[in-house]
């Protein structure tokens, strides 16, 4: 069932330092909360943001005042399973616990909206390399593959909306980040994106994220 909603999760301060590559903690906790599932993260109809309010220390990241975290959904059942799991088992990771959950309805967007990112955007081009070549924000092909990935998400959701997505290459502070998940290094882009098309498609993108592996904490939009 279509829901298009975002939940904001407040976490208590950590008791153990989080590693710099902590994203597997996010996905592990999310899957713990939703229970047994067959979700395929390559074309997820949800997105997992990164933690806010952290401070880097020598061996990782500290959250002395707790953390803010969001997860966005297209599917009503998945959202309810996540909230139910978090309420029943509020333990997250590194001593952090859920202290509050708030629901945010999807805002109204115009047919052209610029979004900042929570997690870096991962794009893989499967051409000659079966493992995929990483395309970064300054690659002229990046917009094409961002758009094609979103089209596949729309088809999976049974929606007929039109949209295009591209990096805002005028952003002077764009950069890349190497993120390691399950011992696999991924070079991804931290750069705003511009989504153009049907307003409903823009809302959809805000919830499901852009690029590959949004279910593994890449490409969530603010």
Helices and strands as residue ranges (DSSP letters): E 2-11, H 23-34, G 41-43, E 46-48, E 55-57, E 60-62, E 67-75, H 76-88, E 98-105, E 112-115, E 124-125, E 133-134, H 142-156, E 163-167, E 175-181, E 184-190, E 193-197, H 199-208, G 214-216
